[in-house]
Structures are given as C-alpha cells and as structure tokens.
Amino acid sequence: MNFGGIANSYLTYLQTHYGSNVAVVFDGYPSEVNGKSTKSAERIRQANLHSSHEIIFNEATCPENSQKQFLANERNKVLFIDLLKKFLQKANVTVKQAVEDADVLIVKTAVSVKS
C-alpha cells in the first residue's frame, strides 16, 4: 500500500468511527529539537533506537521501511504529517497542528467543536 492508500485508510477510519464532523489534532515537531523538554528528550531517544534515513516520498510512493523505522526519523514524521494534513483537508476534515505538544490544543479544539 502506498502513502496515499495509508492516508485514505486513516480517513476511512475517522469517518467510520467518528462520523463526518471530526477534528484531527497533531503534535508539532519543531525543527530546533533541543532536548530541553521531556517530549523532546523522548523523541531524541526514540530516534537513536530505531533511526532511519530521510525518505523523499509522495502519495504514490510505497514505504520500504517498517512504520517504526520510518517514523523514528523526525523529518519523515514531519513530511508524513504534512501529507496526511493536506489529504484530510481536501476531504473537508478540520486539521490543526500544535507548535510542539498538542495536549492544550486538543482540549481547546474539543471545547470549540462541542460549543
């Protein structure tokens, strides 16, 4: 399955389990990961355990690495989230991305959607 198929599977999952009026919130992945926060330190630790090289891809590309290896590379993760965000937005899904940690944005989004 290519990356477009993966994005479509995610969209189908959202629609099946949450309906058409859904909002998706992603964690942010700042380019200056300095390791000063717990989350940044954990990302660095995970990257060192399962690192993968940076992969240039689009919706038609088929992944060649495991999901764990692919997502251990911060740049791959950022590019995949960007692809997924664009795919979901084309399908009229509300998409938000936090600057770094999404916890506060998730709560704010849930409150605004509920109101």
C-alpha positions as CSV (number, residue, x, y, z in Angstrom):
1,M,0.0,0.0,0.0
2,N,1.3,3.4,-0.9
3,F,1.3,6.6,1.3
4,G,-1.9,7.8,-0.4
5,G,-3.6,4.5,0.5
6,I,-2.4,4.8,4.1
7,A,-3.9,8.4,4.2
8,N,-7.2,7.1,2.7
9,S,-7.3,4.3,5.3
10,Y,-6.9,6.8,8.0
11,L,-9.7,9.0,6.6
12,T,-12.0,5.9,6.3
13,Y,-11.2,5.0,9.9
14,L,-12.1,8.5,11.1
15,Q,-15.3,8.6,9.1
16,T,-16.4,5.1,10.3
17,H,-15.6,5.6,14.0
18,Y,-16.2,9.4,14.4
19,G,-18.5,10.5,11.6
20,S,-18.0,13.3,9.1
21,N,-17.9,16.2,11.7
22,V,-14.4,15.4,13.1
23,A,-11.3,17.4,14.0
24,V,-7.8,16.0,14.0
25,V,-5.0,17.5,16.1
26,F,-1.4,16.6,15.5
27,D,1.6,17.2,17.8
28,G,4.1,19.7,16.4
29,Y,7.6,18.8,15.6
30,P,9.7,21.9,15.8
31,S,12.9,22.0,13.7
32,E,15.0,23.1,16.6
33,V,14.7,20.0,18.8
34,N,17.0,20.9,21.7
35,G,16.1,18.2,24.2
36,K,15.1,20.6,27.0
37,S,11.6,19.2,27.4
38,T,10.7,15.7,28.3
39,K,8.9,15.2,25.0
40,S,12.0,16.4,23.0
41,A,14.2,14.1,25.0
42,E,12.0,11.2,24.4
43,R,11.9,11.9,20.6
44,I,15.7,12.0,20.6
45,R,15.9,8.7,22.5
46,Q,13.4,7.0,20.1
47,A,15.3,8.3,17.0
48,N,18.5,6.9,18.3
49,L,16.9,3.5,19.0
50,H,15.2,3.0,15.6
51,S,16.7,5.5,13.3
52,S,16.0,5.5,9.6
53,H,17.3,7.7,6.7
54,E,15.2,10.5,5.4
55,I,12.9,9.4,2.7
56,I,11.6,11.6,-0.1
57,F,8.0,10.4,-0.9
58,N,4.6,11.4,-2.1
59,E,1.1,9.7,-2.2
60,A,2.2,7.3,-4.9
61,T,5.3,6.1,-3.0
62,C,5.2,2.7,-1.3
63,P,7.0,2.6,2.1
64,E,10.1,0.4,2.1
65,N,10.8,0.5,5.9
66,S,8.7,-0.5,8.8
67,Q,6.4,2.1,10.3
68,K,8.5,2.2,13.4
69,Q,11.8,2.8,11.5
70,F,10.2,5.3,9.1
71,L,8.6,7.4,11.9
72,A,11.7,7.3,14.1
73,N,13.2,9.9,11.6
74,E,11.8,13.3,12.6
75,R,11.9,14.6,9.1
76,N,10.0,11.6,7.8
77,K,7.4,12.2,10.5
78,V,7.0,15.9,9.7
79,L,6.7,15.1,6.0
80,F,4.1,12.4,6.6
81,I,2.0,14.5,8.9
82,D,2.1,17.3,6.2
83,L,0.9,14.8,3.5
84,L,-1.8,13.5,5.9
85,K,-2.9,17.0,6.8
86,K,-3.3,18.0,3.2
87,F,-5.1,14.8,2.3
88,L,-7.6,15.2,5.2
89,Q,-8.2,18.9,4.5
90,K,-9.1,18.0,0.9
91,A,-11.7,15.7,2.4
92,N,-13.0,18.6,4.5
93,V,-11.7,17.3,7.8
94,T,-10.7,20.1,10.3
95,V,-7.0,19.7,10.9
96,K,-4.9,21.5,13.5
97,Q,-1.2,21.1,14.5
98,A,0.3,22.3,17.7
99,V,3.6,24.1,17.9
100,E,5.0,21.2,19.9
101,D,2.8,19.3,22.5
102,A,-0.8,19.0,21.4
103,D,-2.4,18.5,24.8
104,V,-3.7,22.0,25.2
105,L,-4.8,22.3,21.6
106,I,-6.7,19.1,21.8
107,V,-8.7,20.4,24.8
108,K,-9.3,23.8,23.1
109,T,-10.4,22.1,19.9
110,A,-12.7,19.7,21.7
111,V,-14.4,22.6,23.6
112,S,-14.8,24.7,20.4
113,V,-16.2,21.7,18.4
114,K,-18.6,20.9,21.2
115,S,-19.9,24.5,21.6
